[in-house]
Amino acid sequence: MGFYYRKSVNLGPFRVNLSKSGLGYSVGGRGFRVGTTARGKKYTNFSIPGTGVGYRKSGAGCLVFLAAVPVGIAATQLLLTS
């Protein structure tokens, strides 16, 4: 396994990632993020904050996942506030 370097800067909901490959960016909050890698690949990331458990989808299918996640997040928030 080779060495790697990654540094990120948070600007509100936006994150700029600097790596050996270049500059990437993403937008989102805790548990959900959509972005582009330094090499131009699109991705969607969904995780359960504080657990280390998550799911990352790259490529064209990430848009379908993107459409489904806000519904799941809204349902979770509704259950937590009840």
Secondary structure as GFF3:
##gff-version 3
##sequence-region A 1 82
A	DSSP	beta_strand	6	11	.	.	.	ID=ss1
A	DSSP	beta_strand	14	19	.	.	.	ID=ss2
A	DSSP	beta_strand	22	29	.	.	.	ID=ss3
A	DSSP	beta_strand	32	36	.	.	.	ID=ss4
A	DSSP	beta_strand	42	48	.	.	.	ID=ss5
A	DSSP	beta_strand	53	58	.	.	.	ID=ss6
A	DSSP	alpha_helix	62	81	.	.	.	ID=ss7
###
